[in-house]
Amino acid sequence: QVQLVESGGGLVQPGGSLRLSCLASGSIAGIYAMGWYRQAPGKQREFVARISSGDSTNYANFVKGRFTISRDNAKNTMYLQMNSLKPEDTAVYYCHTNYVVWGQGTQVTVSS
């Protein structure tokens, strides 16, 4: 079973961009579903984006047009490009494989 490590979080001003990475300890080529969830303080974890092994994607309505999910099987890495960030995007972002294996999370803070 692969292990996942997220990186790329940090503090950014409203309107700014960040790219999150999710590095797997093994091959992700055969993994059907990978994706991102997030959890803000005092709130439940919520779906952000998903990508299949065939590169089909789904997004939560609140990130459509701003976030882009992608995967590079050769690098065993999934990405989340986040543009036009808003304060309400502040949360810990988690990646997963097949909703079974989860990373430890990376903090994203959007604030001026």
C-alpha positions in Angstrom: 0.0 0.0 0.0 1.4 3.4 -1.0 2.0 6.2 1.5 1.3 9.8 0.5 3.0 13.0 1.5 1.5 16.4 0.6 3.6 19.5 0.2 3.2 23.0 -1.2 1.0 24.6 1.3 1.7 28.0 2.9 0.5 31.5 3.5 -0.7 33.4 0.4 -2.6 36.6 -0.1 -6.2 36.7 -1.6 -6.0 36.3 -5.3 -2.7 34.4 -5.1 -1.8 30.9 -6.2 -0.3 27.8 -4.8 0.4 24.4 -6.2 0.0 21.4 -3.9 1.8 18.1 -4.6 1.0 14.7 -3.3 3.9 12.3 -3.7 3.3 8.6 -3.4 5.8 6.0 -2.2 5.0 3.7 -5.0 3.5 3.6 -8.5 0.2 5.4 -9.0 -0.3 4.3 -12.6 -2.9 1.6 -11.6 -4.7 3.6 -9.0 -8.2 4.3 -10.2 -9.1 7.3 -8.2 -7.0 10.0 -6.6 -8.1 13.3 -5.2 -8.1 16.1 -2.7 -10.2 17.0 0.3 -9.9 19.8 2.7 -10.9 20.6 6.3 -11.3 24.0 7.7 -11.3 24.6 11.5 -14.6 23.6 13.0 -15.9 22.1 9.8 -16.2 18.7 8.3 -13.7 17.4 5.7 -15.1 18.2 2.2 -14.4 17.1 -1.3 -12.3 19.4 -3.5 -11.3 17.5 -6.7 -10.9 14.0 -8.1 -8.9 12.5 -11.0 -9.2 9.0 -12.4 -6.6 6.8 -14.0 -8.0 7.9 -17.3 -7.5 11.5 -16.3 -11.2 12.4 -16.1 -11.7 15.0 -13.4 -14.4 16.3 -11.1 -14.5 19.4 -9.0 -16.5 20.8 -6.2 -18.6 23.8 -7.4 -16.7 26.2 -5.2 -13.4 25.5 -6.9 -14.5 25.2 -10.5 -12.5 27.5 -12.8 -10.0 28.2 -10.1 -8.4 24.9 -9.2 -6.9 22.2 -11.6 -6.1 18.7 -10.6 -3.5 16.6 -12.5 -1.4 13.6 -12.1 2.1 12.6 -13.4 2.3 8.8 -13.2 6.0 8.9 -14.1 6.7 10.9 -11.0 4.2 9.2 -8.8 2.8 12.6 -8.0 -0.6 14.3 -8.1 -1.0 18.0 -8.1 -3.6 20.7 -7.3 -3.0 24.0 -8.9 -4.9 26.6 -7.0 -5.5 30.1 -8.5 -7.5 33.1 -7.4 -7.4 31.9 -3.8 -9.9 33.3 -1.3 -9.8 33.4 2.5 -12.5 30.7 2.6 -10.0 28.4 0.9 -8.1 28.3 4.1 -7.9 24.7 5.3 -5.7 21.7 5.7 -5.7 19.9 2.3 -5.4 16.1 2.2 -4.8 13.8 -0.8 -6.0 10.3 -1.1 -5.8 7.2 -3.2 -9.1 5.3 -3.8 -10.4 7.0 -0.6 -8.4 4.5 1.4 -4.9 5.9 1.9 -4.6 9.5 3.0 -1.7 11.9 3.5 -1.0 13.8 6.6 -2.3 17.1 5.1 -0.7 20.4 4.2 -1.9 23.8 5.6 -3.1 26.5 3.2 -3.8 29.9 4.6 -5.2 32.7 2.5 -5.0 36.0 4.3 -3.8 39.5 3.8 
